[in-house]
């Protein structure tokens, strides 16, 4: 069973939002052709520290939207096609960063799932530990969880044993 993902720390959220806002304000006063939106990768790198992938993906989407708004609102002092190409490159960098992060996160999640699998023998029910040794299930669980076990018989096994003793 997977544990719930911890919340993103408030300081991380504040730092990321502050940097993104600062970059956007800077972008509003610098000509549209200057590649200021690439700076959004800095708060995105900070957002990587969040345990929630949704936070990073939302920040990446906000960065792309702010890049487009910045293009529409910033003064156009240069060549239009150059400004469009620079903004497109910034969107591409942010988008590719988000895609790589998503792929990496899914791969790490699959690895966590595989690490949670418990290999056991189909015949004797012994469990293989991290070092490759086979142990009784009760001993393995006791070592890894601290659980204590008592032994008893279920009604079906008690009846089977009673029949075996009487035979």
Secondary structure, 3 states (H helix, E strand, C coil): CCCCCCCCCHHHHHHHHHHHHHHHHHHHHCCCCCCHHHHHHHHHHHHCCCCCHHHHHHHHHHHHHHHHHHHHHCCCCCCHHHHHHHHHHHHHHHHHHHHHHHHHHHHHHHHHHHHHCCCECCCCCCEECCCCCEECHHHHHHHHHCCCCCCCCCHHHHHHHHHHHHC
